[in-house]
Amino acid sequence: MLIDAMIARVRNATFLIIEKLLRWCILPRLRARLLALLGAKIGRNVRVNECQFINLSRGFSNLTLGDDVYIGPGCLIDLEGKVLLARGATLSPRVSIITHNDPGSFHDSPLTRDFPKSVGAVRIGEYCWIGTGSVVLSGVEIGDRAVVGAMALVRCSLCSAAVHAGVPARKIRPIDTAFD
């Protein structure tokens, strides 16, 4: 048991070091290729600017980026749960994707009785655009061709082909754009 815990800590520390080294890579397309080598599923023509990946206990295997995905600078992506960005999805600068909630299970916080740890995948559909500074919480699915306004808080799933904004994010209007 003790050896398993030590192995897990060393593995986690190794992924943290790798994550820091990834930030030194100045070419977004090369960073995407390096993520693929590290276990992420990466499509063609993917650009990942300098961003931060957290909760790497499973390495980068929970990350899937479809073809033509763009991740802007300063994004924060939690890989405790699965994160899928479908084809053509765009994350503007400083977007945060959070896949888990935990008020302190690691140190036995009494809050965990009322707010137990949970993990939920996040899926962002095809050709979505997530605005600057938005936060997408665990368990959310954003439909294809959805637009999320800057600084929005996405705490529940959003429909396709619509503009959503606010805290919490809500549908503002539909989008008529047709994609073939």
Secondary structure, DSSP 4 states (H G I P E B T S, - for coil): -HHHHHHHHHHHHHHHHHHHHHHH---HHHHHHHHHHTT-EE-SS-EE-S-EEE--TTTTTTEEE-TT-EE-TT-EEE-SS-EEE-TT-EEPTT-EE--EE-SSGGGT-GGGGTS--EE--EEE-TT-EEPTT-EE-TT-EE-TT-EE-TT-EE-S-B-SSEEEETTTTEEEEE------
